[in-house]
Amino acid sequence: MAAAPVAAGSGAGRGRRSAATVAAWGGWGGRPRPGNILLQLRQGQLTGRGLVRAVQFTETFLTERDKQSKWSGIPQLLLKLHTTSHLHSDFVECQNILKEISPLLSMEAMAFVTEERKLTQETTYPNTYIFDLFGGVDLLVEILMRPTISIRGQKLKISDEMSKDCLSILYNTCVCTEGVTKRLAEKNDFVIFLFTLMTSKKTFLQTATLIEDILGVKKEMIRLDEVPNLSSLVSNFDQQQLANFCRILAVTISEMDTGNDDKHTLLAKNAQQKKSLSLGPSAAEINQAALLSIPGFVERLCKLATRKVSESTGTASFLQELEEWYTWLDNALVLDALMRVANEESEHNQGASEENGLPHTSARTQLPQSMKIMHEIMYKLEVLYVLCVLLMGRQRNQDITLKIQFLRLLQSFSDHHENKYLLLNNQELNELSAISLKANIPEVEAVLNTDRSLVCDGKRGLLTRLLQVMKKEPAESSFRFWQARAVESFLRGTTSYADQMFLLKRGLLEHILYCIVDSECKSRDVLQSYFDLLGELMKFNVDAFKRFNKYINTDAKFQVFLKQINSSLVDSNMLVRCVTLSLDRFENQVDMKVAEVLSECRLLAYISQVPTQMSFLFRLINIIHVQTLTQENVSCLNTSLVILMLARRKERLPLYLRLLQRMEHSKKYPGFLLNNFHNLLRFWQQHYLHKDKDSTCLENSSCISFSYWKETVSILLNPDRQSPSALVSYIEEPYMDIDRDFTEE
């Protein structure tokens, strides 16, 4: 029997066996104990000591054990690979060995991808498992990174074919053996190095796929600015490579979601903002900046995203072909490999199936049209996703669907953006002009400045198409929330009568009311989005209130509508605010049409009653607290302020505060509400008076100057108990509790 090998790095002297080797052999002089070697190797990998590689065994021993353990000769091949891959090797023999190893692993990987393994087959994949266990993964990493080593001022080189073999084997091992991808992700220098391998078209696909998998499990986000020559790398990509590269970019530019609800409160966001200012930009923001600094990068993405997909041979044949190819579609690597193989020169076709685990099929030389179309669609989705993230700034949820992401893009594009009119076509822009002319009001400047060469083509613009899709959406569909948000963002900002009428003419108001009243929508998110949209659609618009009254034409319908409003003021408060503001404006106008609406509209009559306003005000203040304020419910605080600002205009602010005090006492909670409101207003000052905060949204949504907002808050927070408009004047001394530092609660 051959002498047992000495474990490298174990500290054992000549003629002595290491403890790990002794255990593997079952004791001094004993025969190998089944399973112990594998156990010792795995333990060695975890601890970094003892047995970790095939090179620690003799070839004789490995061959003997292979006969009974059936390791497919992989440990012996790894031993030879190590010997033939030294620094001064020409790597020819090394590449031949890789060609022997590759098919042993590729078929297991393909069985895993296509789920075609036999039922009797074990869940572990012995070849890939043995390859990793005997140090194959670490050895390939070393071989790939040999070019980073300089000998006497000269860089070592390995061929693209050899790199491709190494990458394919690594990917197949990652696919089948748990933990390999995470281990590679911990090798930050290796991950950065992988990017440099994408310069070659021959190794691009394997490299990109491996990087994508590694980044998917990497705990810390990689910094793109650490990638050598990133700009030239990306600039030299052809359009196909750039599209595939977007799969990697999607991971590197998306903000990670912590999943901690506490961080969604405004208090926590303010604290996080201060922390972020001291820490600097996040890795995702740095990566976004790195990409945007590449000349022509965004322009190339736009061209990719807008490129027309190839014509299909017909819907029926398209679906039939997709059904036949269904098993391939869940794996992007397979689809990319099919496309690459189909386009490669014939001299490379012979080895392609072995390298990627592809079966010998006629698809290697000629793919059906459906597969080509699917491939184009898949990469366009990746490009669009990256564009969405770059154009929106921060990405809050990595698991969001593409449709929702696209709707969020529309929302972000429309929100306070003068280019939002690009969502219309030329005919629709002319319609906006005609509406303004008929109403004898000036056209919106942004409409006049819109570059008509860039607007939508076709019979309908994107906004109109979105309305059509929304009307056909199932009542409880989650997409309705984002669809309504996207349309609302088009209206948001300075109120435009022409924009409102454009949407009213397309039956949007009636559709929203149908969803709220007739279908009695139960989804809180969808209801909130519809109330917000309804508020923007009706605000200051007499025609909209007339349409509302025409649809809500019975007391029964009106009661259902009120029930939906009152069931959750957090969801409906923006509508309450818009109706309150509209009522105030209508009451100050001398116009027969307005007078008619004021006398007939049930909603305006309801809001005009002081008890109604006080009920809303009391509940709005009561349902929010400083510690629970979020971007969603802070609007309740601003709506309560709107009610009090309008009361102040009419010199009725002391009356409203006195009524709040009485309501407190009637509820048996003296001081509770007003103390809470005092804390909320103190936070409002900290939040909205911050130099980085944009106050124009408050001005635009209310048509009340921000200076009046600030003055009203200051008056309410006046510490003088003799002031009739100060909150402290209505909080009795025993119940006074306004000096706590709420930020530390």
N, C-alpha and C positions, 0 to 999 in steps of 0.2 A: 504493500500500500504506500502511496506517495505520502511524503511528509505533509502534515497540516500546515497551511499558510499562516504567516504571522500577520495580525491585523495592523494595517498601517496607522501610524499615529497613536498607537496604544501604549507606547513607552516600553514595550517588551524587548528584551535583549535577544542576541543571537542564541538559538537553541531553545528558547522558551516559547510556549504557546500562550496567547492572551486568554483571559477568562471567557471572553465572548466566543472565541474559537473552540475552547474546551467544551463550553455548553452546547455549541452547535454540533459537536461530534458526540455528545452524550457521555463525556468523561474521558479520562486519559486512556488512549489506546482502544476505545470502543468504536463500534460502527456508527454511522450517522443516524440520528434519531429523526424520523419523518416529522416535518413541520417545524422543527426547532431552528433550522437555518433561516427560514422565512421570518420566523418570529424575531430572531436576533437581528436580522437585517432591518426590519421595521423599527425595532427599538433603537438600533444604531442611528437610523435616519432621524428619529425624534430627538435623540440626545446629542447626536454629532460625534459619538464615541463608539469604538468597537467596529463591528462589521457594517460597512455602508456601501461597498462597491464590489463588482465582480473581480476587479484587479487584486483584491485581497485573497483570492483563491487561486489554486493552481488549475491549469486546464484539465489535468488528469482527474482531479477531484470533481470538477464541474461536469465533465463528461460522464463519470460514473454515476453521479447523482441524477443527471438528466435522464438516464436510462429508466430509472424507477419513478421519477417525479414528472417526466414529460414536460420539460420546460422549452421544448422546440428549439433547443440549441441557442437560446437567446443569451444566457450568461457567457457562453464561450465566445459568441460573436461580439459581445461588449468587451470582453478581455482583449480580443484581437483589435477591436476598434480603438481601444485605449492605446495599444502598442503602435498602431499605424497612424495615430493622429498627433504625434509629438510635434514640437515646434519646427523641426527641420524636415518634416515629412513633405512629400510632394502630394499627398492626399489622394493619389490614384487608388491605392488599395483601400484606403479609408472609405472612399465613395462606393467601391464595390461592395463593401460590407454593409453600408447603409442600404444598398439596393436589395441585399438579402433580408435585412430586418424589416424594411418597409411593408412588404406584402403580409408579413406575419401579424402586423398590427392593424393594417388598413381594413382587412375584412371584418375584424371585430368592431372597429369604429363604424363601419357601414351598417353592420347588423344593429348596432346601437341606435344609429340615426334613423334607420328605416323600420326599426322594431320588428325585424323579420327573424329574430333568433328563435330557435326551437324552444318549445315549452319545457323540455327536459334540461335545457342548458342552464347552468348556474348563473346567478345574477352578476358574479364577478367575471372579469375578462382576463383569463390567466396570462395571455401573452403580454398585454399592455401592463398588467400588474407586475409580472416578473421583470419586464423591461425597466420599470420604475424602481422596483425593489432592489435590483442589482446595480443601481446608480446610473441608469441610462439617461434619465432626464438631465441630471447635473452634467454628465459628460457631453451631451449635445449642446448644452448652454456654453460650456467651455470651448467646444469646437467652433460654434458660431461666433464667439467673441474673440477668437484668435486674432482676427485682423485689427483689433484695438491694441494689440501688443506690438511694440516696436523693437526690432533687433538691429543693433548697429545703425540706427537711423532709418531703417527700412520697414515699411508696414507689410505684414503678412497678408496674403490674399487667398481666398478660397473661391471656387467657381460658384456661379449662380445655381447650377444644377445641384451641387452639393448642399448649398444653403437651403434650396427648395426641399431636398430630401429630409434634412434636419427639421425644418419647420413642419413638414407634413407629419413626420413621426411624432413630434412634440404635440401637435394638435390632436392626433389620434389618441395619444396617451391621455391628454386632458379630457377628451370626450368620455373615455371609458373608465378612468381611474380617479376616484374621489381624492381631492386634496392637492392634486398636481397643479391645477390652475392657481390655487391660492399660494402655493409655494413659489411659483414663478412670479406672481404679483408682488411678493415681498422683495424680489430682486430688482430694485428700482433702476440700477444701472443697466440691467438687461432689458427692461421694458423700454427705457430711453433708446438703447442701442437698436431695438427692433425697428424703430421708426426709420433708421438709416437704410434698412434693407428694402424699404419700399421704393427706393430710387430705381430699382431694376424691375422692368415689366415681368420678367420671368419669376421673380419672387414676390411680387406685389400682393397677389391674391392670398397666398398662404400666410404672409406676414400680417396683412390687414385682418384676416380672420382670427389669427392667434392673438393679436393685440386686442381685438374687440372682446374676446372671451376673458382675457386677463384683466382688462380694465373693468369688466362687469363685476368682478369679485374683489377688486383692490379697495382696501379700506380708505386710503387717502387718495384724493384726486391728483392725477399727474399734472405737472406744470408743462404746458406746451412751449413756454419760452425756454425750457431747458433742452428741447430737442435741437440738435445741431442743424443749422441752416434750414430752419422750418420754412421760411419764405420761399427759398429756391426749390425746396422739396415739393411744396404744394403747387407752386407756379408751373412746375414741369409735369404735373399730372395731366394726362389727357382727361376728357370729360367722363369717360367710364371709370377711371381710377378715382377722380374727384368724387363721383357719386358714391362709390364704395367707401371712400375715406370718410364720408359723412356719417357712416355707421359708428365710426370711432369718435368723431367729433360730438355726436349726440350725447355721449357719456361724459366728455371732458368739459362741456360748456353748460351743463344743467346743474342748477343749484340742488344740493342734497336736502331732502325733507327730513327734519329731525323727528317728526311725528309727535312732538310734545305740545299738547294743547296750551300749556301755560305760555309758550312763546308766541302764541297768536294774540295775546292781549296787547293792548296799546302800551300799557306800562312796560311790559317785557320787550316790546318792539322798540320803544324809546331807549330802554337800557341797552338792548342789542345794538341799536344804531350808534350809541355813544361808544360801545365796545369796538364796533367795527371801524369807527373813525380812528381809534387808537391802534387797532391791529392792521389796518390797511385793507385793500380789496381782497375778496375771497379768491380761491384758486380758479373757480368757474369764471369770475369776472376778469381775472388775469388772462385766462385762456381765450375769452371772447375778444379782449383787446388785442391779443397776439394775432388772432385770425383777421380781425378788422384792419390790422396794419399791413396785411399782405396786399399789394397792389392788385386791384381788379377781382378780389376774392368774391365779394358779394355779387358783383355783376355776373361772374361766371355761374354762381349758384342760381341766380334769377333766370339765366338762359337755360340752365338744366331743368329747372322747375317748370318752365313754360314751353319746353320742347314738346311737340306733338307726339303722341304715342303712335306706333305703327298701326296701319289699318289691319283689321281682323278679316279673316276669310268668311266670316258669318257667325252670328251669335250661337247657333246650334252646334256648329263644329267646334267653336271656341270652348263652350261648356263641356262638350264631350271629351275634347283633348285634355282639358284641365282635370276631369274626373280620372282619366287614365294615368295622369302624372301626379295624382294627389299625394302619393307617398313621398315625393321629393320636395313638396312646397314648404314643409315646415322647417327646412334647413337651408339657410341662406348660402352656406358654403357649397352645398350640392348644386344649387341653382346657378351660382356664379361659376362653379367648375364646369357645368354643362355648357354654359355660354362660352367659356374660355376655350374648352376643348373643341367646340364646334368651329371656332374661329382660328385655331392654331394651324400652323402649317403641317402638312401630312407627316413630316419627319419627326414631329413631336408627339403625334397621336398615339403611338404604340405604348409609350410609358405612362400616359396620362391617367388611365383607369387605375393602374396600380398605385400611383402616387396619391390619388384622392379617394381610393376605395370605390371607384365607379365600376359598375358591371360592364361587361362587353356588350354594347348595344349600339344599334344603328343611330341612336341619338347623338353619338359622339361626332358623327360627321354631318348630320342634318337634323336640326331641331324643328319641332312643329311650331307654327306661327304663334300658337297660344303661349308657348313657353317664352318666346322672345318678348311678347307683349307683357307677360307677367313679370319678366325680369326688368323691363323698362319701368313698369309701375312700381315695383318694389324699391328701385333706387330713387325714383322721383319722390317717394314718400320720405325717404331718409333726408333728401335734400330739402324738402319742404319743412321737415321738422327742425333742421338746423337753422333755416331762415327764420322760422317762428321764434326760436329762442333768441337769436341775435337781434331781431327786431323788437322783441318784447322786453329784453333785459334779463330779468330773473325768471327762472323756471321753477315753479313751486312743487310740482308733482311729476316724478319721472314716469309714473305708470299711467299717465293720462292718455286717452285714445287720440288717434290722429284727427278724427272729426272734431272732437272738442278742442284740440289744439288749434285747428284751423279756425274754428269759431272764435277762439280767444285771440287769434291773430287779427281777425276782422274787428273784434271789439277794441283791441289796442290800437289798430290803425285808424279807427273812426273817432276814438275818444279825444276830443279837443284838438283834432288835427285838421287843418284846412284842406289837406289833400283827400279828405274823405269823399269828396264829390267825384273822385275817380271811380267810385263804386257804381256810378250811373253811366248810361250811354248818352250819346249826343241828343237824342230825342227827349230823354228824361231831363237833361239839363235845360233844354228849351222849355219844357213843361214848368220847371221851377221859375224860370224867367217870366213866363206867362202868368203864373200865380201871383208873383210880386207886382206885375204890371196891373192886373185886375184889382188887386187890393190897394193899389196906389201907395205902395211902400217901396223903398229902395232895395235893389237886389243885394244879396249878401256878397261881400267883397270876394270871399273865397270862391264863390261860384264864377264870378267874372274872371278871376285869376287862374281858373283851372285850365291846364293844358289839355285841350280837347284831342290832341293826338294820342294821349295816353289813356283815355277813358275806355270803358268796356265796349266791345263790339257785340254784334248780335241784336236780336229783337228786344232783349231785356238786359238791364244791368245786373250786377252781382247782388245789390241790395234787394231788388225786386224778386230775383230768383230765390233769395233767402226767405222772403215772405211767403212765396209759394210753397217752399219746402216745409216751413213752419206750420202752415195751415193743414198740411197732409200728415203731420207727425202724430202718432198715437197720443192720447190725452195725457198719460202718465209718463211719457218718454222723458228721460233725463236730458236729452238733447234740447228740449224746449227751453230749459233754463239758459243754456248758452246761446241759443238762437235769439231769445228775447234780449239777453245782455248785449249781443252784437248790434241789434237794431236800436236798442236804447242808447248805446254809445254814439250812434249816428246823430241822435237828437240832443245828446248831452252838451252842456256848454251854454253859450248865449242862446236864448230861445229864438228859434227861427219859425215864423208863421208859415213860410213857404215849405219848409221841410215837413212840418206837421201836416199841412194840407196834402202834400204829396203822398204821405202814408195813409191819411184818412181816406183819400180817394180810392185806395186799394183795399179798403175794408178792414184795416188793421184793428181799429177800435172795436168794431162789432165782433171780430174774432176773439179778442182778449176777453170781452165781456161774456161771450159764449163759454169760454174756458172757465172763467171765474164763477159764473152764475149757473148756467145750464148744465155744464158737466160737473160742477161743484168739485173742482180739482182738490185733491187731498195733499199733494206734494207741497211741503212748505217752501222748498227751494224754488219750484216752478211758480208758485203763487207770489213769492217775493219778487221774482223777476218780472212777472206780469204787472204787479202793482207799481213797480218802479217805472216800467215802460208806459203804463197808462198815465202816470203822473206827468212824465215828460211830454206825452202826446197831447194832453189836455191843458197843460199849464198856460194860462192867459189866453186860451183860444176859445172864443165864444161858440164857434161852429162845432168844436169838439163837445162842448157841454150840451149843445142842442142834440147832437147825435147820441150822446149818452142818455139823455132824457127820453129820446125816441125809442131806444132799445130797452131801457129799464122803465117800462111804461105801466107797471102795476106795483102796488104796495108789496105784494108777495115777492116779486123779483128784487125789489129794493131791500127788503128785509134779509133775503139771502145774501145780497151784496154786502150789507152791513155786518152780517154774521161772519163773513169771510174776513172783513177788515178787522173786526174786534177780536177774532180768534187769536190773532198774533200781531200786536202793534209793531214788533220788531220788523216784521215782514211788510207791513202796510204803511209805516209811518211816512215814507217818502210821498205816497199818494196823498195822505192827510196834509202834509206840508204844502204840496202843489195846489190842492184845492183851497187851502186856507189863504195862500198867497194870491190865487186867482180871485177869490171872493173879495179880498181887500182891494185889488185893482178895479174890479167891476163896480164896486160900490162908489168908487171915485170917478167913474166915467159917466158922461151925460150922452147916452145913445139909446135909441129906441130898441135896437136889436139886443143890446146888453140888458136893458130893463126887462125885456120880454123873457130872457133866459133866467134872470134873477127871480122873476115871479113864478116860473114854471119848473125849474130844475129842483128835484127832490134833494139831490146831494148838496147843492149850495144852500138850500134852506136848512138842511140838517146841520151843516158846519157853522152856519151863522149864529146859532144859538149859543149863548154864553155857557150854559150847563154842559153842552156837548164839548166845547173847547176846554172847559175845566176838567171834564172827565178824561179827555185825551191827555191833557197836560199832567194830571196827577199820575196816570198810569205810565206815561213816558218816563217820568222822573223815577218812578218806583221800581221799574223793571231793570234799571241799569245801575251799576256801582263802579267806582273807579277801578277796582281790582278785576272787574269782568268786562271792561270796555274792549271791544275789538273793532276792526275796520268795518264790520257788518253792522254792529249795534250802536256805534258812536253817532250815527245819523239820528237816533232817538233824542240824543242830547241837543243836536242842532235843530231838530224840529220843535222841541220844547222852547228853545231860544227864539225861533221864528214867531211862535205864538205870543211870546212875551214882548218881542220887539214891536210887533204890530199893535199890541196893547199899549206899549209906551208911546207910539205915534199918536194914539187916540187919548193919551193922558189917562190911561186906565190901568197902568202897571200896579199901583198900590191896591186897587180893587182885586186884581187877579191874585196878588200875594196874600191878601187878607182871606180870600176864598180858599186858597191852598191851606192856610192855617186852620180854617174851620173844618176842612175835609180831614186834616190830620187828627183833630180832636174827635171828630165823629167816628173815625176808625180806631180810636183808643191808642194812637201812636203819636202823641204830641212831640213835635220837634224832629221826629225821625226823618220825614220827607225833606224838610227844609235843610237839615244838617247834611243830608246826602246830596242835595242839590248844590249846596255851598261847596262841598268837596269836588263835585263834578265840574263846577265852574272854575275852581282853582286849577284843576287838571287841564281844563279847556285852555286856560291862559298859557300854561306850560307847553301844551301840545301845539296850539295854533299860532302862538306868538314866537315860536322857534324860527330862527332866521332861515332855516332850510325848508320850512313849510310853505306850500303854495296856497295862498288864501283865495285865489281867483275862482276856484271851484265853488266856494261859498257865495261869493258875489254873483257869479253867473247863474247859479241855481235859484237864487232868491231875488235877484235884482235889487239887493240891499247892499250898500257900500260896506266894505269890511270895517271901515272906521266906525260905522254905526253898530256893527257887531261888537267891536271892542269896547265902545262906550257903554253899551247896554250891560255887558258882563261886568265892567268896572263899577257901574252904578249898583248892580245887584250885590257885588262883593264889598261895597262900602262898609267900613267897620263902624260908622257912626250910627248908633241905635236910634237917633232922632230922625234919620232920613226915612221918609215914607216909602222909598223905592229900594231900600236895602233889605236883604234877607234877614240880617241879624235883628231887625226891628220886629220880626214876627216869630222869633224863637225865644221862648221864655227862658230866663236865667237858669233854672234847674235843669233844663234840657239842652243847654248850649254845649255843643261838642264839635267845634269847628277848628280847633288848633292842632289836631293830630297830624302827624306826618304820614299821609296815606300811602306814600311810596314805600314805606317800610313795613306795612301790615302784611 
